[in-house]
């Protein structure tokens, strides 16, 4: 990986990877590199939207008690006392 960070710029302004020696003693040729080239080892791994969604911290939807939501959730009843509970039960029976 560190080889790729050491690109050499020639007099023409072209970048290239300098020649390097392999473990068996043979030499690799110098390779030209285009502007904006990112080596395969440095490309970040693809992460699907589902994986991104799961990796984010999921917070549950909560409403502060005593306040009415501006856009209420269908079927959500914020009940504070027993009278309201009874009224809702009667309403649901009908």
C-alpha positions, 0 to 999 in steps of 0.5 A: 500500500505504501508504494502507491503513496510514493508516486513520482512526478516526471518533468512532463508532469506525468505521474508514475509508480517507480520500479520496485524489486520483487522478493525473487529478485526480479524488477517490476517496470515503472507504471504510468498513473493517470490523474485521479487514479485510486489503486484497488487497495485504497478503494473503500468497500461498497456498502449497501443501503440496508447495511448503512441503515443497520449500522446507524444508531436506531432511535425509537420515536417518543413523544414528550409527555403532556405535549400533543404531536403536530402530526399524530401517528394513526392509532397512537393515543396519549392518555394521561388519566383514567377518564380518558382511558375509559372514553377511548375503550368505549369509543373502540367498542363501537 
